[in-house]
């Protein structure tokens, strides 16, 4: 028997659904915020496991301090930090086009996805505690992979960028715990070189994946799915 009162709520144009949140436990909520009272309605929810917020209207999350979510996706919004957010259960954080958020220092997050967050200071990622999975998507440009050096617990890295300005992959090869690596702009010869330097590292780019210098039997998507299952990073 489910421990939730409702499985899923999508609240966008129909604002009458906001009343369905009050004192209810909902497995997944997608909320397009239109006015300040929407935040109050969400704060009145008893529990949410998987939360997606569009256009958060204030600079922090003090209003949601009692709501401990496992997975959180933030799309745009005015937030400049995660201050006030209850991080006790948070495993996955997905930031999409969050232009005012520049670092997450002091936060504890297992899995972080940054999609088109071009103002984010990548060098601050070493201050994120417990980070084992990092996905950087639609980044304007990557000048260096030196930011990886500070991420001592990182085990999976995926990078998608419009412009890769470096061919120095030593920081990736030297990552002590790295198990899975995907960089979209990697050439087959570069994938092979990294794979031979780190035989136990699964290395992939667009159309090519290798393990120990040989073609991998598993696809990049399959390896990522297995990784998430191993480290319990799914939102279920």
VOBA-1610 file (N, C-alpha, C; in pm, whole numbers, padded with zeros to 5 digits, always signed):
BEGIN
Unk+00084-00120+00000Unk+00000+00000+00000Unk+00087+00125+00000Unk+00054+00223-00088Unk+00132+00346-00100Unk+00122+00429+00026Unk+00234+00494+00061Unk+00234+00583+00177Unk+00193+00725+00139Unk+00155+00743+00011Unk+00116+00876-00036Unk-00035+00885-00058Unk-00088+01004-00033Unk-00231+01028-00059Unk-00258+01044-00208Unk-00161+01102-00278Unk-00172+01120-00422Unk-00039+01083-00487Unk-00046+01030-00609Unk+00077+00991-00678Unk+00141+01109-00749Unk+00061+01191-00817Unk+00117+01295-00902Unk+00022+01413-00916Unk+00078+01533-00907Unk+00001+01656-00931Unk+00080+01748-01022Unk+00021+01789-01133Unk+00076+01891-01221Unk-00011+02015-01206Unk+00050+02123-01158Unk-00025+02246-01134Unk+00033+02357-01219Unk-00039+02393-01325Unk+00005+02504-01410Unk-00109+02602-01430Unk-00188+02587-01536Unk-00297+02682-01561Unk-00414+02666-01464Unk-00442+02543-01423Unk-00555+02517-01333Unk-00510+02536-01188Unk-00531+02656-01134Unk-00485+02687-00999Unk-00570+02622-00892Unk-00687+02569-00927Unk-00773+02505-00828Unk-00708+02381-00768Unk-00609+02324-00838Unk-00541+02204-00788Unk-00454+02233-00666Unk-00424+02360-00641Unk-00340+02395-00526Unk-00402+02348-00395Unk-00534+02349-00388Unk-00602+02307-00264Unk-00582+02158-00236Unk-00543+02082-00338Unk-00522+01939-00321Unk-00391+01908-00247Unk-00308+02011-00227Unk-00181+01992-00158Unk-00194+01994-00006Unk-00289+02065+00044Unk-00298+02093+00186Unk-00304+01965+00271Unk-00204+01951+00358Unk-00192+01839+00452Unk-00193+01701+00384Unk-00151+01697+00258Unk-00146+01571+00184Unk-00001+01529+00158Unk+00018+01399+00145Unk+00147+01342+00107Unk+00139+01306-00042Unk+00223+01371-00123Unk+00217+01354-00268Unk+00354+01304-00317Unk+00353+01198-00396Unk+00480+01142-00442Unk+00554+01239-00532Unk+00484+01296-00632Unk+00551+01388-00725Unk+00463+01509-00752Unk+00526+01627-00748Unk+00455+01753-00774Unk+00535+01836-00874Unk+00467+01885-00978Unk+00523+01985-01069Unk+00439+02111-01051Unk+00503+02218-01009Unk+00432+02341-00978Unk+00490+02458-01057Unk+00407+02517-01142Unk+00442+02640-01212Unk+00391+02756-01127Unk+00483+02829-01067Unk+00442+02931-00970Unk+00398+03058-01042Unk+00282+03105-01002Unk+00222+03223-01066Unk+00213+03342-00972Unk+00200+03314-00840Unk+00184+03422-00741Unk+00236+03373-00606Unk+00266+03465-00513Unk+00320+03427-00382Unk+00236+03326-00305Unk+00105+03331-00322Unk+00018+03238-00250Unk+00041+03093-00291Unk+00099+03072-00409Unk+00131+02935-00454Unk+00236+02873-00361Unk+00332+02955-00316Unk+00435+02907-00225Unk+00373+02865-00093Unk+00278+02942-00044Unk+00209+02910+00081Unk+00134+02778+00069Unk+00071+02757-00046Unk-00004+02632-00068Unk+00090+02512-00068Unk+00206+02526-00130Unk+00303+02417-00132Unk+00358+02389+00007Unk+00384+02494+00083Unk+00436+02478+00219Unk+00338+02406+00311Unk+00210+02410+00275Unk+00107+02343+00356Unk+00097+02194+00327Unk+00173+02147+00226Unk+00173+02005+00191Unk+00245+01926+00300Unk+00194+01808+00333Unk+00255+01728+00440Unk+00388+01669+00397Unk+00398+01625+00272Unk+00523+01563+00224Unk+00521+01555+00072Unk+00640+01571+00013Unk+00660+01552-00131Unk+00792+01477-00148Unk+00792+01376-00233Unk+00915+01301-00258Unk+00995+01362-00373Unk+00927+01394-00481Unk+00989+01442-00605Unk+00921+01574-00643Unk+00997+01685-00637Unk+00939+01818-00654Unk+01005+01892-00769Unk+00922+01948-00857Unk+00970+02029-00968Unk+00905+02167-00959Unk+00989+02271-00951Unk+00940+02408-00933Unk+00983+02496-01049Unk+00886+02562-01109Unk+00913+02656-01216Unk+00896+02798-01163Unk+00997+02882-01189Unk+00992+03026-01158Unk+00972+03054-01010Unk+01062+02997-00928Unk+01058+03025-00784Unk+01071+03177-00763Unk+00982+03239-00682Unk+00972+03386-00682Unk+01062+03462-00585Unk+01132+03392-00495Unk+01212+03462-00394Unk+01356+03410-00395Unk+01443+03473-00312Unk+01585+03446-00317Unk+01629+03320-00243Unk+01547+03271-00148Unk+01585+03150-00074Unk+01463+03060-00059Unk+01477+02954+00024Unk+01371+02855+00038Unk+01323+02840+00182Unk+01332+02949+00257Unk+01289+02946+00397Unk+01144+02902+00410Unk+01062+02935+00311Unk+00920+02901+00316Unk+00897+02750+00310Unk+00996+02674+00261Unk+00980+02529+00248Unk+01067+02452+00347Unk+01106+02515+00455Unk+01200+02455+00549Unk+01149+02325+00611Unk+01019+02304+00613Unk+00962+02184+00674Unk+00938+02073+00572Unk+00964+02102+00445Unk+00937+02005+00339Unk+01068+01940+00296Unk+01086+01813+00330Unk+01211+01741+00299Unk+01189+01654+00176Unk+01240+01699+00060Unk+01221+01625-00064Unk+01345+01540-00094Unk+01325+01436-00172Unk+01436+01348-00213Unk+01497+01396-00344Unk+01410+01442-00435Unk+01456+01490-00565Unk+01394+01627-00591Unk+01477+01719-00639Unk+01430+01857-00662Unk+01481+01906-00797Unk+01387+01958-00877Unk+01424+02023-01002Unk+01378+02168-00996Unk+01471+02260-01022Unk+01441+02403-01025Unk+01460+02455-01166Unk+01354+02513-01222Unk+01361+02570-01356Unk+01348+02721-01346Unk+01453+02790-01390Unk+01461+02936-01380Unk+01443+02980-01234Unk+01375+03090-01211Unk+01352+03135-01073Unk+01449+03243-01029Unk+01419+03303-00911Unk+01497+03414-00857Unk+01592+03371-00746Unk+01598+03242-00715Unk+01682+03195-00605Unk+01829+03225-00630Unk+01897+03274-00526Unk+02041+03299-00533Unk+02119+03196-00451Unk+02047+03116-00371Unk+02110+03010-00292Unk+02002+02909-00257Unk+02043+02800-00191Unk+01947+02701-00142Unk+01919+02722+00007Unk+01957+02837+00060Unk+01939+02864+00202Unk+01793+02845+00244Unk+01774+02773+00353Unk+01641+02747+00404Unk+01583+02615+00358Unk+01640+02558+00252Unk+01589+02431+00201Unk+01626+02317+00295Unk+01531+02227+00320Unk+01556+02110+00403Unk+01630+02006+00319Unk+01757+01985+00349Unk+01842+01896+00270Unk+01857+01757+00331Unk+01780+01727+00434Unk+01799+01602+00509Unk+01777+01477+00423Unk+01690+01485+00322Unk+01662+01369+00236Unk+01709+01388+00092Unk+01757+01506+00058Unk+01785+01537-00081Unk+01896+01448-00139Unk+01865+01381-00249Unk+01963+01297-00319Unk+01997+01354-00457Unk+01894+01405-00527Unk+01915+01455-00663Unk+01868+01599-00674Unk+01953+01683-00731Unk+01918+01823-00757Unk+01942+01851-00905Unk+01839+01905-00971Unk+01847+01939-01112Unk+01819+02087-01125Unk+01918+02162-01173Unk+01906+02305-01194Unk+01900+02333-01344Unk+01795+02400-01386Unk+01780+02431-01528Unk+01763+02581-01549Unk+01859+02640-01617Unk+01857+02784-01649Unk+01839+02870-01524Unk+01908+02831-01417Unk+01902+02907-01291Unk+02012+03013-01295Unk+01981+03129-01347Unk+02082+03229-01379Unk+02135+03304-01258Unk+02061+03303-01148Unk+02105+03377-01029Unk+02183+03290-00930Unk+02185+03161-00954Unk+02251+03068-00862Unk+02394+03043-00911Unk+02493+03084-00833Unk+02632+03077-00878Unk+02716+02974-00805Unk+02672+02928-00688Unk+02745+02820-00620Unk+02655+02752-00518Unk+02699+02634-00473Unk+02621+02553-00378Unk+02708+02517-00257Unk+02800+02602-00224Unk+02894+02575-00115Unk+02822+02540+00014Unk+02870+02432+00078Unk+02814+02390+00205Unk+02695+02297+00196Unk+02641+02277+00074Unk+02527+02187+00057Unk+02577+02042+00045Unk+02493+01949+00087Unk+02524+01806+00071Unk+02428+01747-00030Unk+02481+01709-00147Unk+02400+01661-00258Unk+02472+01544-00324Unk+02404+01432-00342Unk+02468+01315-00403Unk+02476+01328-00555Unk+02368+01376-00615Unk+02361+01385-00761Unk+02318+01525-00803Unk+02397+01588-00890Unk+02370+01725-00933Unk+02371+01732-01085Unk+02263+01788-01141Unk+02256+01817-01284Unk+02242+01967-01301Unk+02328+02025-01383Unk+02322+02168-01413Unk+02300+02184-01563Unk+02183+02232-01600Unk+02143+02244-01739Unk+02134+02393-01776Unk+02224+02438-01862Unk+02227+02578-01907Unk+02242+02676-01791Unk+02323+02639-01693Unk+02351+02727-01578Unk+02489+02790-01600Unk+02497+02882-01694Unk+02626+02931-01740Unk+02693+03031-01647Unk+02621+03080-01548Unk+02684+03171-01452Unk+02737+03097-01329Unk+02714+02968-01325Unk+02758+02889-01210Unk+02910+02877-01211Unk+02970+02895-01094Unk+03115+02884-01079Unk+03152+02737-01062Unk+03200+02675-01168Unk+03234+02532-01162Unk+03343+02503-01060Unk+03430+02598-01035Unk+03538+02577-00939Unk+03488+02568-00796Unk+03362+02605-00772Unk+03305+02596-00638Unk+03248+02457-00608Unk+03246+02368-00707Unk+03184+02236-00688Unk+03254+02151-00583Unk+03382+02179-00560Unk+03455+02105-00458Unk+03401+02128-00318Unk+03323+02235-00301Unk+03265+02267-00170Unk+03129+02200-00150Unk+03081+02127-00251Unk+02956+02051-00238Unk+02988+01917-00175Unk+02931+01889-00060Unk+02962+01767+00014Unk+02889+01646-00043Unk+02957+01532-00045Unk+02894+01406-00084Unk+02860+01393-00231Unk+02918+01478-00317Unk+02883+01476-00460Unk+02948+01357-00529Unk+02865+01262-00574Unk+02918+01144-00643Unk+02881+01142-00791Unk+02780+01219-00830Unk+02736+01221-00969Unk+02713+01365-01013Unk+02777+01402-01126Unk+02765+01539-01177Unk+02738+01535-01326Unk+02633+01606-01367Unk+02599+01620-01508Unk+02594+01769-01542Unk+02675+01810-01637Unk+02676+01947-01685Unk+02625+01946-01828Unk+02510+02008-01851Unk+02446+02002-01983Unk+02428+02143-02040Unk+02440+02153-02171Unk+02419+02278-02245Unk+02500+02394-02186Unk+02622+02364-02145Unk+02709+02468-02092Unk+02772+02543-02209Unk+02781+02673-02196Unk+02828+02756-02307Unk+02968+02716-02351Unk+03060+02698-02254Unk+03196+02656-02288Unk+03265+02599-02166Unk+03354+02504-02191Unk+03440+02447-02087Unk+03584+02476-02126Unk+03652+02555-02042Unk+03790+02592-02070Unk+03891+02496-02007Unk+03848+02428-01901Unk+03939+02340-01828Unk+03858+02241-01745Unk+03917+02124-01721Unk+03856+02026-01631Unk+03918+02030-01492Unk+03992+02136-01463Unk+04057+02147-01333Unk+03958+02150-01217Unk+03834+02193-01244Unk+03734+02199-01137Unk+03705+02062-01078Unk+03734+01955-01153Unk+03709+01819-01106Unk+03802+01782-00990Unk+03918+01844-00986Unk+04019+01808-00885Unk+03966+01824-00742Unk+03876+01919-00722Unk+03823+01941-00587Unk+03709+01848-00550Unk+03656+01775-00648Unk+03541+01685-00624Unk+03593+01546-00589Unk+03637+01528-00466Unk+03709+01408-00426Unk+03623+01283-00421Unk+03491+01298-00409Unk+03402+01181-00400Unk+03334+01149-00531Unk+03364+01225-00637Unk+03294+01212-00764Unk+03320+01076-00829Unk+03212+01009-00870Unk+03222+00877-00934Unk+03165+00876-01076Unk+03085+00975-01109Unk+03026+00981-01243Unk+03024+01125-01291Unk+03071+01147-01414Unk+03073+01282-01472Unk+03022+01276-01615Unk+02926+01363-01645Unk+02875+01377-01781Unk+02882+01525-01819Unk+02940+01554-01934Unk+02958+01693-01977Unk+02906+01712-02118Unk+02813+01806-02132Unk+02764+01847-02263Unk+02785+01997-02275Unk+02864+02040-02370Unk+02897+02181-02383Unk+02893+02223-02529Unk+02861+02350-02552Unk+02861+02401-02689Unk+03003+02419-02742Unk+03099+02434-02648Unk+03237+02457-02689Unk+03334+02400-02586Unk+03409+02299-02626Unk+03512+02240-02540Unk+03647+02299-02581Unk+03702+02386-02492Unk+03823+02461-02527Unk+03951+02397-02476Unk+03942+02279-02421Unk+04062+02212-02368Unk+04070+02069-02419Unk+04191+02022-02439Unk+04213+01881-02470Unk+04302+01818-02364Unk+04309+01884-02247Unk+04386+01831-02135Unk+04290+01751-02047Unk+04300+01619-02054Unk+04209+01531-01981Unk+04272+01470-01857Unk+04389+01520-01819Unk+04457+01466-01702Unk+04374+01474-01575Unk+04302+01586-01549Unk+04218+01589-01428Unk+04113+01478-01426Unk+04065+01437-01543Unk+03966+01329-01551Unk+04034+01194-01525Unk+04151+01176-01581Unk+04225+01051-01562Unk+04267+01035-01416Unk+04298+01147-01351Unk+04346+01144-01213Unk+04234+01135-01110Unk+04109+01149-01152Unk+03997+01140-01057Unk+04000+01006-00985Unk+04028+01002-00856Unk+04056+00876-00787Unk+03940+00777-00783Unk+03816+00826-00782Unk+03702+00737-00767Unk+03614+00730-00892Unk+03650+00802-00997Unk+03564+00812-01115Unk+03542+00675-01179Unk+03415+00640-01202Unk+03376+00513-01262Unk+03317+00531-01402Unk+03246+00641-01421Unk+03174+00665-01547Unk+03205+00806-01597Unk+03242+00817-01724Unk+03274+00947-01784Unk+03209+00958-01921Unk+03135+01066-01942Unk+03079+01095-02074Unk+03107+01241-02107Unk+03174+01265-02219Unk+03198+01400-02270Unk+03161+01400-02417Unk+03059+01478-02453Unk+03005+01471-02588Unk+03102+01504-02700Unk+03203+01588-02673Unk+03295+01631-02777Unk+03419+01542-02787Unk+03428+01435-02712Unk+03545+01348-02718Unk+03553+01277-02853Unk+03673+01277-02910Unk+03698+01202-03032Unk+03730+01057-02997Unk+03704+00963-03089Unk+03733+00821-03060Unk+03875+00797-03010Unk+03973+00866-03068Unk+04112+00847-03025Unk+04132+00896-02882Unk+04063+01002-02844Unk+04072+01056-02708Unk+04006+00962-02609Unk+03893+00905-02649Unk+03824+00809-02564Unk+03914+00689-02538Unk+03980+00641-02644Unk+04069+00526-02629Unk+04188+00558-02539Unk+04245+00678-02554Unk+04361+00718-02473Unk+04325+00726-02325Unk+04210+00784-02296Unk+04165+00794-02156Unk+04136+00655-02101Unk+04072+00572-02183Unk+04036+00436-02140Unk+04160+00352-02109Unk+04264+00366-02190Unk+04386+00290-02166Unk+04459+00341-02042Unk+04449+00472-02017Unk+04513+00529-01899Unk+04440+00492-01771Unk+04308+00472-01782Unk+04225+00432-01667Unk+04140+00313-01708Unk+04195+00191-01707Unk+04126+00073-01760Unk+03990+00044-01696Unk+03970+00082-01570Unk+03843+00050-01503Unk+03738+00160-01521Unk+03774+00266-01590Unk+03683+00377-01613Unk+03603+00356-01741Unk+03471+00361-01731Unk+03385+00355-01849Unk+03387+00494-01913Unk+03436+00503-02037Unk+03452+00632-02105Unk+03367+00633-02231Unk+03288+00739-02248Unk+03201+00747-02365Unk+03194+00890-02418Unk+03168+00897-02548Unk+03139+01022-02617Unk+03023+00995-02710Unk+02994+01086-02799Unk+02883+01062-02891Unk+02918+00949-02988Unk+02850+00838-02975Unk+02867+00727-03068Unk+02978+00629-03036Unk+03044+00643-02921Unk+03155+00554-02890Unk+03167+00538-02739Unk+03188+00414-02692Unk+03208+00387-02549Unk+03314+00279-02535Unk+03404+00297-02437Unk+03514+00202-02420Unk+03539+00171-02273Unk+03593+00053-02251Unk+03634+00008-02119Unk+03764-00069-02136Unk+03868-00029-02063Unk+04000-00093-02072Unk+04055-00091-02215Unk+04029+00017-02287Unk+04084+00032-02421Unk+04013-00046-02529Unk+03901-00110-02495Unk+03824-00188-02593Unk+03680-00140-02595Unk+03608-00163-02705Unk+03467-00123-02710Unk+03388-00183-02595Unk+03308-00100-02529Unk+03229-00146-02415Unk+03107-00224-02462Unk+03070-00326-02386Unk+02954-00407-02421Unk+02824-00337-02386Unk+02829-00243-02291Unk+02711-00171-02246Unk+02709-00031-02307Unk+02591+00018-02339Unk+02578+00154-02391Unk+02598+00255-02279Unk+02621+00381-02315Unk+02638+00486-02214Unk+02510+00500-02131Unk+02394+00491-02196Unk+02267+00503-02124Unk+02249+00387-02026Unk+02285+00268-02070Unk+02273+00150-01983Unk+02367+00156-01865Unk+02489+00204-01890Unk+02585+00216-01780Unk+02540+00320-01679Unk+02481+00428-01728Unk+02431+00533-01638Unk+02315+00480-01553Unk+02226+00404-01614Unk+02113+00346-01541Unk+02162+00252-01432Unk+02262+00171-01463Unk+02319+00079-01365Unk+02386+00156-01251Unk+02453+00265-01285Unk+02519+00347-01183Unk+02416+00406-01087Unk+02309+00462-01141Unk+02205+00523-01057Unk+02142+00419-00964Unk+02122+00299-01015Unk+02065+00193-00933Unk+02162+00151-00822Unk+02289+00141-00856Unk+02392+00100-00759Unk+02398+00196-00642Unk+02390+00326-00671Unk+02405+00427-00566Unk+02271+00486-00520Unk+02163+00421-00561Unk+02028+00459-00516Unk+01998+00607-00542Unk+02022+00648-00665Unk+02002+00788-00703Unk+01869+00812-00773Unk+01791+00707-00790Unk+01660+00724-00853Unk+01563+00790-00756Unk+01461+00852-00811Unk+01365+00927-00728Unk+01253+00840-00671Unk+01247+00714-00710Unk+01140+00627-00662Unk+01161+00590-00516
//
